[in-house]
Amino acid sequence: MKILVLGGTGGTGRAIVREAHTNGHEVVVLARSSKKAAPLRDTATIVPGDALDPVTVTIALSGCDGVISALGPTRLSPLKEVTLLSGSTRVLVEAMQAQGVRRLVAITGMGAGDSRGHGGFLYDRLFQPLLLGPIYKDKDRQEALIRASGLDWTILRPSVLTDGPATRTVRALTDLHSFHGGKVSRADVARFAVIELERMDWKGKAPIISQ
């Protein structure tokens, strides 16, 4: 497959690029920063541009079979309004619809949508509402856009991310009654995301990914 990765210069995005390349896929990364994208040049084609720009998104998407979005508002203050996630998703969905690209795997986060309240006491009561509230409001808007898109989509909601090695013992949970917090490595999320784009086993669902 030819895969467009959004957010490919972030920690999770870099892991996705490596995993997709290892699996034999052709990878395209849309990147604002040529400096951050430089280490990816051996494993991906770099398209300079912004995920909010319809022109560069259209160029990056050309000829692709699917998209993995790992965008995160890493440079934005959680105390200000966040619009990057929903804004870029709107641009991406319109470009995918126009080009007939159907497969989309989008990584949002534990606490988005109906997974709110399953991160454990400190995460749910302190960390998320006080520090990440505006970000999660935009994740909710992002998920709503994806659900209404008509595309073949899967939303992945990682639990608390770590930089540890892949364990290959990942759980995908849609029944959250007994789940209250957890961790997962970026490497495991990357592996799950690439396999999901290949197979779409969880199409139309939004599982939490945890170990």
N, C-alpha and C positions, 0 to 999 in steps of 0.2 A: 504494500500500500504506500501511497504518498500521503504523508500526514503533516498537517499544519499544527504547530504547537504555539499557543499564545502563553506568554509568561515564561518562555523558555530560558530566560537568564536568571530566574529565581531559583531557590534551592530545590523545590519540588520539580520545577520545569526542567532544570538541568538533568535531574534523575530520569525524567520522562524521555528527554532527548537521547540519553545514553541507552535506555532500555529499548526504545523503538529502533535505534540504529543496530543494536545487538541482535534484535529480532529480524533484521534484514529489511526494514522499511526505509524508504526515502523520507527524510525529515526536512521540513521547512520551518524556520523560526522567524517570526516578525519581531524586530527588536529596535527600540529607540536608541540604545547605546551601543555603538560599534565596539567600544572598549569591553563592555560586559559580554558582548556576543562573541568576541574574538576566540575564547577557548572552545567554542562550539563548532568552529569552522571545519574541523576534521570529521564531524559527525552530522552536520546539517548545512543546508543552504540558508544563508542569512539574507533576509529581505529588510532593508532599512525602512522604518516607518513606525507609526503609532496605531495602537489597536482602536483608537477612536476615530481614525481617518478612513472613510469608506474607500478611498482610492487605493491606499496601500494595502488594506485588508483584501480588497478584490484581487490585487496583483499577487499577494502571498497565497491566496486560496486557489489560484488558477491551477487546474489539473489535479487537485488534491482529491483523495477519496474519503477523507474524514478529518476531524479537528479534535484536539485535546486542548481545553482551556484550563490553564493553571494560573491565571492572573490573580494577583493580590495587590491591595493598595498599600504596598510596603513603604511608600514615600509620603503617604498622607497621614495627617494627624487624626487619631480616632476621636478627637474632640470637635472636629469640623465635619460638615456634610460630606459624605462620600458618594460619588456618582460614577466612578471609573468602572466598576463591575457591571452595573446595569447598562451604562452607556456603551461600553465596548461590546457587550452581549447583543444589544440592539443592532449595532453595526454588523456584527458577525452573522447574526441570524438572517438579516436582509441579504447579505452577500451570499450566504449558503443557499438561500431560497432562489436567488437569481441565477446561480451557477448549477443548481441541481445537486449540490453536495448534501447528503442526508445524515451522515453519522457524526454525532457530537457527544463527546464525553466532557463534562464540565465539573471541575472540582470547586466546591464551595466550602462548607465547614460544618462541623458538629455544632448545633445550635441554630442552624438556619432552618426555616420552615417548620415542619412538624417534628423536627428533632430537638427543638428548644426544650430545655429542662432535663437533658439527659447527660450533661457533662460532669456531674458531680457537684457537691455543695459549693465549693469555692469558685469553680468555673461558672456555675449558673447564677450564683448570688452576688459575686463580687467582680471577677475578672471580666466576664462578658458584658454585663450591663454598664459597669462603670468605665471600662477601658475600651471595649470593642462595640458598644451599642450602635453607633452610626455605621460602622462597617457591616454589621449583621443586618441592619435595615436594608442596605444596598444588596447584600447577598439574597435577601428575601425577594427584592425586586428582580434581581438577576434570575432566580429560580422561576419566578412567575413568567418572565419572558420566554424562558426555555420551554416551559410546559405548554405555553400557548403557540409555540412556533410551528407545530406540525412536522417537525423533524424527528428522526430516530435518535432519541436522546437518552443519556444516562447521567444522572447527577450523583457525584461521589462526595460524601461528607466525611473527611478524615477526622478521627479523634485527635487528641493533642499530638502534634508532629514531633518526631525526634530525628536526629541525624545518624542514628545507628544503622548497622547493616541490615540487609533484607533477611527476614526470618522465614518467609514462605509459609507462615501460619496465620494468614490474615482471615478475619471473619467479616462477612458482609451482612449487616443486620438491618432488617426493615421492621421487625417486631422488637420494640425498644422497651417493653414493660420491665424487663429485668436488667436493663443496661443503664449504668450510672457512672460514666467516665471511662477513660482508657487512653492508651497511647498507641501510636503506629509510626513506623519509620517511613521517611520520604521514599526510600528505595522500594518498600513494599507497596506504597501507594502508586508509585510509578509503574511497577510491574502490573498491578491490578488494572490501572487505567489503560495501558497498552493492550492487554489481553481483552479488556472489555470493548475497546474500539474494534478489535479483530472479530469478536464473536457476538457482541451485543446481547449477552446472556441476561442482563439486567435492564433491558430496554424499557423505558417508561417508568423506571423506579429510581428511588433516591436513597440508597443504603448508606448507613454509617460504616466506615471502614476502620476496623480496630484489630488489635492483636489479642 
